[in-house]
């Protein structure tokens, strides 16, 4: 058997994984909708609701990237790219802070 051929059990294992990821995505989508509803009804601040929704969205994005895009085996490259993205994200967040602090006291 060549390394490209898959047994029926291998295919079933992959299908089970995809179904589990799909169910997890459905659950996390339900959590996002629930956070939206609870945020309106329970008086949560918009910031709290958005932070929770962003956290859930990042989990969902990670699941899609890892399993459906087959990036789970590329861990070292992904961590490097993630670190680079986080660095530039922080730089972009700090640009307005730096520009505002330059103009403090100037009228």
C-alpha atoms as a printed R data frame, in Angstrom:
    type eleno elety resid chain resno       x      y      z
1   ATOM     1    CA   UNK     A     1   0.000  0.000  0.000
2   ATOM     2    CA   UNK     A     2   1.454  3.378 -0.952
3   ATOM     3    CA   UNK     A     3   1.527  6.289  1.450
4   ATOM     4    CA   UNK     A     4  -1.246  8.059 -0.500
5   ATOM     5    CA   UNK     A     5  -3.792  5.297 -0.039
6   ATOM     6    CA   UNK     A     6  -5.998  5.534  3.008
7   ATOM     7    CA   UNK     A     7  -7.860  2.740  4.692
8   ATOM     8    CA   UNK     A     8 -11.542  2.956  5.459
9   ATOM     9    CA   UNK     A     9 -10.695  3.428  9.133
10  ATOM    10    CA   UNK     A    10  -8.452  6.403  8.334
11  ATOM    11    CA   UNK     A    11 -11.252  8.023  6.358
12  ATOM    12    CA   UNK     A    12 -13.742  7.383  9.161
13  ATOM    13    CA   UNK     A    13 -11.321  8.942 11.654
14  ATOM    14    CA   UNK     A    14 -10.991 12.078  9.507
15  ATOM    15    CA   UNK     A    15 -14.752 12.305  9.024
16  ATOM    16    CA   UNK     A    16 -15.298 12.004 12.787
17  ATOM    17    CA   UNK     A    17 -12.787 14.818 13.326
18  ATOM    18    CA   UNK     A    18 -14.522 17.057 10.790
19  ATOM    19    CA   UNK     A    19 -17.917 16.369 12.317
20  ATOM    20    CA   UNK     A    20 -16.588 17.129 15.812
21  ATOM    21    CA   UNK     A    21 -15.105 20.422 14.586
22  ATOM    22    CA   UNK     A    22 -18.393 21.280 12.850
23  ATOM    23    CA   UNK     A    23 -20.350 20.611 16.051
24  ATOM    24    CA   UNK     A    24 -17.871 22.726 18.027
25  ATOM    25    CA   UNK     A    25 -18.320 25.574 15.532
26  ATOM    26    CA   UNK     A    26 -22.097 25.306 15.936
27  ATOM    27    CA   UNK     A    27 -21.767 25.397 19.729
28  ATOM    28    CA   UNK     A    28 -19.459 28.415 19.633
29  ATOM    29    CA   UNK     A    29 -21.833 30.187 17.237
30  ATOM    30    CA   UNK     A    30 -24.610 29.552 19.748
31  ATOM    31    CA   UNK     A    31 -22.401 30.960 22.508
32  ATOM    32    CA   UNK     A    32 -21.802 34.090 20.425
33  ATOM    33    CA   UNK     A    33 -25.537 34.572 19.906
34  ATOM    34    CA   UNK     A    34 -26.141 33.898 23.604
35  ATOM    35    CA   UNK     A    35 -23.562 36.494 24.610
36  ATOM    36    CA   UNK     A    36 -25.270 38.983 22.330
37  ATOM    37    CA   UNK     A    37 -28.663 38.272 23.901
38  ATOM    38    CA   UNK     A    38 -27.343 38.243 27.458
39  ATOM    39    CA   UNK     A    39 -25.420 41.415 26.830
40  ATOM    40    CA   UNK     A    40 -28.641 43.198 25.909
41  ATOM    41    CA   UNK     A    41 -30.859 41.632 28.580
42  ATOM    42    CA   UNK     A    42 -28.489 41.402 31.541
43  ATOM    43    CA   UNK     A    43 -26.986 44.856 31.208
44  ATOM    44    CA   UNK     A    44 -23.474 43.792 30.320
45  ATOM    45    CA   UNK     A    45 -21.311 46.547 29.014
46  ATOM    46    CA   UNK     A    46 -20.663 46.588 25.290
47  ATOM    47    CA   UNK     A    47 -16.959 46.144 25.983
48  ATOM    48    CA   UNK     A    48 -17.555 42.917 27.914
49  ATOM    49    CA   UNK     A    49 -19.814 41.480 25.232
50  ATOM    50    CA   UNK     A    50 -17.364 42.402 22.466
51  ATOM    51    CA   UNK     A    51 -14.395 40.910 24.329
52  ATOM    52    CA   UNK     A    52 -16.229 37.630 24.870
53  ATOM    53    CA   UNK     A    53 -17.388 37.571 21.256
54  ATOM    54    CA   UNK     A    54 -13.841 38.225 20.014
55  ATOM    55    CA   UNK     A    55 -12.489 35.435 22.215
56  ATOM    56    CA   UNK     A    56 -15.078 32.993 20.859
57  ATOM    57    CA   UNK     A    57 -14.399 34.164 17.287
58  ATOM    58    CA   UNK     A    58 -10.680 33.552 17.702
59  ATOM    59    CA   UNK     A    59 -11.375 30.007 18.914
60  ATOM    60    CA   UNK     A    60 -13.632 29.413 15.910
61  ATOM    61    CA   UNK     A    61 -11.053 30.851 13.533
62  ATOM    62    CA   UNK     A    62  -8.383 28.632 15.050
63  ATOM    63    CA   UNK     A    63 -10.539 25.544 14.579
64  ATOM    64    CA   UNK     A    64 -11.189 26.400 10.939
65  ATOM    65    CA   UNK     A    65  -7.518 27.144 10.243
66  ATOM    66    CA   UNK     A    66  -6.221 24.053 12.046
67  ATOM    67    CA   UNK     A    67  -8.611 21.426 10.765
68  ATOM    68    CA   UNK     A    68 -10.256 22.622  7.554
69  ATOM    69    CA   UNK     A    69  -7.133 24.355  6.225
70  ATOM    70    CA   UNK     A    70  -4.880 21.543  7.548
71  ATOM    71    CA   UNK     A    71  -2.536 23.901  9.367
72  ATOM    72    CA   UNK     A    72  -2.405 21.921 12.598
73  ATOM    73    CA   UNK     A    73   0.827 20.217 11.532
74  ATOM    74    CA   UNK     A    74   2.547 23.566 10.820
75  ATOM    75    CA   UNK     A    75   2.859 24.636 14.462
76  ATOM    76    CA   UNK     A    76   6.289 26.278 14.474
77  ATOM    77    CA   UNK     A    77   5.550 28.371 11.385
78  ATOM    78    CA   UNK     A    78   2.141 29.338 12.731
79  ATOM    79    CA   UNK     A    79   3.537 30.475 16.071
80  ATOM    80    CA   UNK     A    80   6.080 32.655 14.283
81  ATOM    81    CA   UNK     A    81   3.424 34.227 12.075
82  ATOM    82    CA   UNK     A    82   1.107 34.668 15.063
83  ATOM    83    CA   UNK     A    83   3.828 36.407 17.052
84  ATOM    84    CA   UNK     A    84   4.553 38.712 14.118
85  ATOM    85    CA   UNK     A    85   0.856 39.539 13.722
86  ATOM    86    CA   UNK     A    86   0.490 40.206 17.446
87  ATOM    87    CA   UNK     A    87   3.490 42.533 17.360
88  ATOM    88    CA   UNK     A    88   2.128 44.573 14.458
89  ATOM    89    CA   UNK     A    89  -1.356 44.582 16.018
90  ATOM    90    CA   UNK     A    90   0.075 46.099 19.193
91  ATOM    91    CA   UNK     A    91   2.034 48.639 17.154
92  ATOM    92    CA   UNK     A    92  -1.144 49.667 15.353
93  ATOM    93    CA   UNK     A    93  -2.966 49.993 18.666
94  ATOM    94    CA   UNK     A    94  -0.204 52.159 20.093
95  ATOM    95    CA   UNK     A    95  -0.024 54.605 17.159
96  ATOM    96    CA   UNK     A    96  -3.069 56.641 18.310
97  ATOM    97    CA   UNK     A    97  -1.793 56.655 21.904
98  ATOM    98    CA   UNK     A    98   1.568 58.002 20.793
99  ATOM    99    CA   UNK     A    99   0.050 60.677 18.545
100 ATOM   100    CA   UNK     A   100  -2.362 61.850 21.256
101 ATOM   101    CA   UNK     A   101   0.378 62.023 23.872
102 ATOM   102    CA   UNK     A   102   2.453 64.192 21.497
103 ATOM   103    CA   UNK     A   103  -0.304 66.832 21.440
104 ATOM   104    CA   UNK     A   104  -1.113 66.920 25.162
105 ATOM   105    CA   UNK     A   105  -1.085 70.504 26.401
106 ATOM   106    CA   UNK     A   106  -0.948 72.016 22.888
107 ATOM   107    CA   UNK     A   107  -3.869 74.322 22.030
